[in-house]
Amino acid sequence: QVQLVESGGGLVPPGGSLTLSCATSGFNLDYYAIGWFRQALGREREGVSSISGNNGWTYYSDSVRGRFTISRDSATDTVYLQMISLRPEDTAVYYCAASSKIYHSDYQPLAGHEYDYWGQGTQVTVSS
């Protein structure tokens, strides 16, 4: 049974840091990409970052590049999203998701429709 469980969200002041975790089980990470998405209240879901299991390639949206870092721990099948220099506009529910489409020629790593499985989300609030 495929499972993705996010943790690590919380309240942090502007300029602060937070690391989110996505614990995965029920599938082989080597054949999947794990993506992080976020959805703020009243806004559309946004692809933030992704890491491909087959080659380790990473992708970032323009809004977070240079501030967020995605990584994977193969020993524990956990994917992390390290976030620094957080801004109020980073406030959202953050979701991790798994995609099996990494071998498709038209695969888009930050597009939600590419992802098959989703976690339940974790709230990140950036506020003083």
C-alpha positions in Angstrom: 0.0 0.0 0.0 1.5 3.3 -1.1 1.8 5.9 1.7 3.2 9.3 1.9 3.2 11.1 5.3 4.3 14.7 5.6 5.6 16.2 8.9 7.5 19.2 10.1 5.1 22.0 9.4 4.5 24.8 11.9 4.6 28.5 12.6 7.9 30.4 11.8 8.7 34.1 11.7 9.7 35.7 8.4 13.3 35.0 7.6 13.1 31.7 9.5 13.8 28.1 8.5 11.8 24.9 8.5 12.4 21.4 7.2 9.6 19.3 6.0 9.7 15.5 5.8 7.9 13.1 3.5 8.0 9.5 4.8 7.2 7.1 2.0 6.3 3.4 1.9 4.8 0.8 -0.4 6.8 1.5 -3.5 10.4 1.7 -4.7 11.6 5.3 -4.7 14.2 4.5 -7.4 11.3 4.4 -10.0 9.4 7.4 -8.8 9.8 11.1 -8.5 8.8 12.8 -5.3 7.4 16.3 -5.6 6.5 19.0 -3.1 3.4 21.1 -3.8 1.7 23.8 -1.8 -1.7 25.4 -1.8 -2.4 28.7 -0.1 -5.9 29.6 1.0 -7.9 30.8 -2.1 -5.1 30.0 -4.5 -4.3 27.2 -7.0 -1.9 24.4 -6.1 1.7 25.2 -7.0 4.6 22.8 -7.7 7.5 23.8 -5.6 10.2 21.2 -6.0 10.8 17.7 -7.2 13.5 15.0 -7.1 13.7 12.1 -9.5 14.4 8.7 -8.0 16.3 7.3 -11.1 18.9 10.0 -11.5 18.6 12.4 -8.5 17.8 15.4 -10.7 16.1 18.2 -8.8 13.7 20.9 -9.9 12.5 24.1 -8.3 9.9 26.7 -9.1 11.2 30.2 -9.6 9.5 31.4 -6.4 11.6 29.1 -4.2 14.9 28.5 -6.1 17.8 29.4 -3.9 15.8 29.2 -0.7 14.5 25.7 -0.7 16.5 22.4 -1.1 15.0 19.0 -1.8 16.9 15.9 -0.8 16.4 12.2 -0.3 17.5 9.7 2.3 17.6 6.3 0.6 18.2 4.5 3.8 14.8 5.6 5.2 12.9 6.4 2.0 12.3 9.9 3.3 12.4 13.0 1.2 13.1 16.4 2.8 12.3 19.9 1.8 14.7 22.4 3.6 13.3 25.9 3.6 15.2 29.0 4.5 14.6 32.7 4.3 10.9 32.0 4.6 8.4 34.7 3.6 4.8 35.3 4.5 3.9 34.3 0.9 5.3 30.8 1.6 2.4 30.2 3.9 0.4 27.2 2.6 -0.5 23.6 3.1 2.5 21.6 1.8 1.9 18.2 0.2 4.3 15.6 -1.0 3.4 13.4 -3.9 4.8 10.4 -5.9 4.9 10.1 -9.7 5.7 7.0 -11.7 5.9 8.9 -15.0 9.6 9.9 -14.8 10.4 7.8 -17.9 7.8 9.6 -20.0 9.3 11.8 -22.6 6.9 14.7 -21.8 7.1 14.4 -18.0 6.7 17.7 -16.3 8.3 17.4 -12.8 6.3 20.3 -11.2 2.9 19.5 -12.7 0.4 18.1 -10.3 -1.3 15.9 -12.9 1.9 13.9 -13.3 1.5 12.6 -9.7 -0.3 9.4 -8.7 -0.2 9.4 -5.0 -0.5 12.2 -2.4 0.0 12.8 1.2 -2.4 14.5 3.6 -0.4 17.8 3.8 1.2 19.8 6.6 0.6 23.5 7.3 3.4 26.0 7.1 2.6 29.5 8.4 5.2 32.3 8.1 4.1 35.2 10.3 5.5 37.4 13.0 
